[in-house]
Amino acid sequence: MERYARVMHLPGRWPNPWSRWWATRRSRALDIALALGMAVGDGLLGWFAYQEFWLPRPVTTAGNVVLALALVARRRHPVALAVITTAVSTAMGSGGFSFLVVLYSLGAYASPRGLVITIAAAGYLLGLLIPGATAPRDVSALANASFGLGFTALPVVLGLYMGARKQLLASLQERAARLEREQHLLAERARAEERTRIAREMHDVVANRVSVIVVHAGALKAVAARDPRRAAETAAVIGDMGRQALEELRQVIGVLRQGEEALPQSSPAVSDIRGLVDQSGAAGLRVELDVTGEERPMPAAVGRTVYRLVQEALTNVHKHAGDADTCVRLDLLPEAVEVEVRNQAPAAPARHNLPSGGNGLVGLRERVTALGGAFEAGPTGDGGYRLHARVPLPAS
C-alpha cells in the first residue's frame, strides 16, 4: 500500500475517490441521506397518490425514485440535474418533493445567476403550459400561476441566498487567512530587520573598539621592554577604550530591552570625531582631520551615523592598510554632512592580522540609506581606498 501511495503522491494513504464530489464527509453523508429519504418519500407518493398519471403507476414511481436518488449529484451538477428533472417530470406528468431540493440546489450551487434564473423561469413556464396530473383542476389559472410561482421561486431564492452567504463566508475566511499570512510575513520581516540591527550595533560596538584595542595591545607589546612610560600610557588608553566599549555595549543592550528611547539623547559632535582620530593616531596611524563649514550640533541620528562612518573607516585602515597615510574630511553643509575617509596605498601589509567579514560596510550603507543619504566605498587608482557618504539633514 505504501508503494502505491507514493506513486499517487499521497504519503501513507489511498486517494479518496469522492473528493471531487464532496469537500467533506459531512456533506457527502448529508447528500446520500437526503437522496435516500427523498427516494422513499417520492416513491410512496407516486405509488399511493390518488391521481392518474400519464404513464403507468409503476413507471411513474420508479421515475420518482430515480430522480430522488440523482440528488447525490446536486452539488457537482446542479444545472444538468435541474434540466433533466424538469424534462422527466413534465414527460411523466408527475413530480415529487425532490424537485424542491433540485431548485434549491440550482440556486445554491449553480452559476452565473442569469443561468439559474433562466432555467427556473423555463421550468415555471413549462409547468404552466403543460400542467401535470397532480396540478389542481378546480382553481383559476391565476391561482395556478401564483402557486407555481411560489413553488418555483421560493426554493430558488433561498438557494441563491444560501449560496451568496457561503461565498461571503468563504471570502471572509480567505481574507482572514491572507491577513494571517501577511502578518506572519511582516513578523518575519520585523525579526529579520531586528537581527540586522542587532548585528550592526554589535559590530559597531565590539568589532571597532576591540580592533583598536588589539592595535594598541600590539604597540604595548613592542614598547613594553624599552619604554615603560609609553607602555603605561598605552595601557591606560586600552583601559579607556575598554570602558568605552562596555558603555556602548550597555547602551545597545538597553535599546534591545527598552527600544530607541534608551539611547542617549546627546548626539556625537565634531569633538567626538576628533577623539576618534586622536585614538587612531595614538595607535600609530598617520591620520589627519580636515573640517570645513560651521560646526554646529547635529541631529542624534545624523551624528551617530557620521561617528560610525569615521569609526568604521579608521578601523578598516588599521585592519587592511596598517600605517598608511589617511585623511578624514568633514564637510558641514547647510543641508547635509559629507564624510570622506581616504588612505594611501600601504607601504607594507598590516601586522595585526585582524579578521574581517565585510559586515561593517554593509551596516554603514544601511545606516546612510535609512536616512536618505548616499554611500560609496571602493579602491582608488593609486592602490588606496576611499569611503564617501552624504548624510542629509532633516528639514527644520
N, C-alpha and C positions, 0 to 999 in steps of 0.2 A: 504493500500500500504506500509506503514511504517513497518507493521509486516512482510510482505513478503520480504521486502528489508533487514530486519535484518536476516531473515532465510538464504538469499543468501549472507550474509556478505558484502553487498554493502549498506552503510549507505545512506538512503534517496533517492534512485533511483532504477529503474528497470535495470536488466542486459541487456547489448547490445548484441543481437544475432548475429550481423555482425562483432563483434570484432575479431573473429577467421579468417575471410576472408580478412578484410581490417584494416590496422592500423589506418587510419584517414578517416574522412568523405570526404576529398578531393579526395583521391584515390578511394573510393567507387563511388563517383559521376562520376569520370573520366571513370572508367571501365564500368559503366552502360551506360553512354552516348556513349562511344566508341562501345559497343556491339549493341546498338540500331542503331547508324549511319551505322555501317558495315552491319547490317541485312537489312536495307533499300537499301544500295548500292549494296550488293551482290544479293539481291532479284531482283532488277531491272536488274542487269547484267544477271542473269540467265534467266529472262523472255524475255528480248528483244534481247538477243545475236543472231547473225545470224547463229552460228554453231549448228549442230545437235548433241546433247549429246547422250550418250549410254542409258540413261534412259529417260522416258517421261519428257517433259519440266516442268510440274507442280511438279513432284517429285524432279527434279534437283534444281528448285527454292526453294522448301521447305527445301531441304538438305542444300543449301547455307545459308538460313535464320537461321536454327537451329545451324549450325556451327558458324555463326557470333554471335548469342546470347550466345553461350558457352564461348565467350571471357570473361564473368564475372568471370570465374574460372582461368584466365590466371596467376594470381599471386600465387594462392594456389596450383594449379595442372598443372604446365606448361608442365611436361613430358607427363602426360596422355592426355592432350589436344592436344599436338603435334602428338602423335601416332594416336589418334582417327581421327584427322583432315586429316592426311596423308592417312590413310586407307580409309576413307569415300570418300575423293576427288578422290582417284585412282579408287575406285569402281564406282563412278558416271561418271568419265571421265570429271570432271569439277572442277573448283576451283575459289575462289573469292579473293578479296583484304584482307579478314580476314586472309588468310594464311600467308601473310607477317607479320601481327601482332602476329600470333602464333609463327612464327620463332623468331621474336624479343623477345617475352616473354620467349621463351625457353632459349635464351642466357642470358637474364637479370635475371631470377628468378630461373633457374634450377641449380643444382649442383650434382656431380662434373663436371668439364669442359669436361672430357673424355666422359661422358654420353651425354652431349649436342652435341659434335662433332659427336659422333656415330649416334645419331638419325637424325641429319641434313644430314649426308652423306648417311644414308639409304634412307631417303626421296628423296635425289637427284638422287641416283642410281635407285630407283623405278620409278621416273619420266622419266629417260632415257629409261628404259626397257619397261615401259607401258605408252607411251605418251598419254595424254588426248585428248579430242576432240578439245580443244582450242589451242593445240600445232600447230605451223605453219608447213605446209606441203611442201612449195616450197623453203625451205632453206636446207643447208647441215647439216649433222649430227654434224659436228664440231661447226657450228653456234648454233644449238640447245643445244649442251653440254655447250657452253660458256654462252648462255643466261640462261640456267638452273643453272649454277654455280653462276652467278651474282645474279639471283633471290633468291637463297638459302643462299649464303654466306653473302651478304651484310646485311640483317636484323639480321642474327645470330651474325656476328662480331660486329655490332652496339649494339646488346643486351648484348654481353659479355663485351664490353667497358663500357656501362652504369651500368651493374651490378658490375663490378670492381670499378667503380667510387663511386657507392653508398656504397659499402663495405668499401672503403677507407674513405669516409666521416663519416660513422658510427664508424669506428675505431678511427678516429681523435676526434669525439665527445665523445666517451667513454674514450679516453685518457685524454681529457680536463676535463671531469667530475671526472676522477680518480685523476688527479692533483689537482683539486679544493678540493676534499675530503681530499687528503693528506695535502694540505696547511691548511685546516681547522683543521685537527688533529695536525699539527705542531704548529699552532697558539694556540690551546687549551693546548698543552703540554708546550709551552712557557709561557702562562698565569699561568699554574699550577706551573711551576718552579719559576716564579716571585713571586707568592703568597707564596711559600715555603721560598724563600729567604727573603721576607719582614717579614714573621713570625719569621724566625730565627734571623734576625738582630734586630727586635723589642724585642724579648725575651732576646737577649744578652744585649741590652742596658737597657731596662726598668726593666725586672724581676730581673736581677742580682744586679743592682745598688739599686733598691728600696728595695730588700730583705735585703741587708746590711744596708741600711738606717733605716729600721724597727728594725733591731737588735740594732743599735746604739740608736734609739729612746727609745727602752725598757731599755737599760742601763742608758740613760739620766734620765728616769723616776725614776729608782731605786736610783740614787745617787743625784738627784736634791736637796733634802732637807738636807742631811748630809754632802755633799761635793760639795759646789758651784764651787770650782775651777775645779774639774774634770768634773762637768756638763758643764761648759763653754767650756772646751776642747772638750768634746763630741759633743756639739752643733756646734763648729767650724768644726769638722770632718764631721758632717751631711751636713753642708753648702758646704764644698768642694766636697763631693760626689754628692750632688745635681747638682752643677755646672758641674762636670764631666759627669753626666748623660745627662744634657742638651747639652753639647758639642758633645757627641757621638750621641745623637738623631739628632742634626743638621747635622752631617756627614751622617747619614742614609738617612735623607730627601734629602740631596744633591745627594746621589747615586741614589735615586729614580727619581730625576729630571734630572740629568746630566749623569748618568752612573758611571762606576767604576773609571773614571778619577777624579771624585770628592773626592775620598778617599785621605787621606793624604799620601804622598809618603814615609814618615818615617815609619819604622817598629818597633813594640814594641820590646824592648830589655829585657835582664835579669833583668835590674834595674827596669823596669815597673812591672815585676812579683814579685820582692821583695816588691814593693809598695803594690801590692795586698795582699801579705802575711802579711805585716805590718798592713794594714787596718783590716784584719780579726783578727789579734792579738789584735788590739786596741778595737775590739768589744767583746773581752772576749774569743776568741777561742785559745786554746793551739796548736799552729802550728809552725812548723819549716821547713826551706827550705834547701835542700841539692843539690848543683850544682856541677856536675863533668864534666870535659872536658874544653876545651879552650873557653872562652867567646868571641864571635865574632858577628858581625851584621848578622841577619837572613833576608832572602828574605821577602818582605812585606806579602805575603800570608801565609808563614810559621809562621812568627812572630805573625800575628793576630790570627792564629789558635791555637798556643801554649798559647797565652794570654787568649783566650776564654776557652780553656780546663781547665786551672788553675782557672779562674774566676768562671766557672760553677761548678767545683768540690767543691770549697770552699763554694759557695752559698748553695749547696746541704748539705754540712756538717752543716751549720747554720740551714737549714730547718729541717733536719731529725736526726742529731746526737748531737745537742746542743753544749756543750763544750768538746766533745770527743777529745782525743789527735790525732793530724793529722800531717802527714809528706808529704811534697811536694818534689819530686825528679825530677831533670832535668839532663838528660844525653846528653851532646852536642857532638855527634859523628861526624866524618868527613862526613858521608853520610846521616845522619838523626838526628832528635831530638826526644828523647824519654821522655815522660811525665808520671809520676806516682803520683797519689794522693791517699793515704791510710789513713783511720781513724780507730781508735779502736772502740770497742763496747761502745755506750754511757752509762754513769752511770745512767742517768735519761732522760726521754723524753724531747724533745725540748720544750722550754717555749713560743716560739714566735707564734706558730700556723700559720705558713706561708703556703699559698696554693701551691699545686704542681700539674702540669698536665702531667709531663713526657715528655714535648716537648724539654727540654734542652738537654737531652742525645741524642734524635733523631737528633737535629740540630748539635751536636758535631760529631756524626757519619757521617752525610752528609758532614761536612766540611773536616774531615780527609779523607774520601773515595774520595772526589773530588780531593785531592792532591795525591792520590795513596797510602795512608797510611793504617794502621790497627788500629782498635779501639775495646776495650773491657771494659766492666764495669759490676760489679756484687758484691754480698755479699761475704765476706770471711768466713772461717770456724770458726773464733773466734767471730762472731757477728758484725764485722766491715764491711767496704765497700772499694772496690778498683777500681780505674779508671786507665787504662793504654792505652797509644796511642803512635804510632810510626809514625812520620811525615817525609817522605823522603825529602832531599834537592835536588833541581834541579841540574842536571849535569852542570858543568861550561863549 
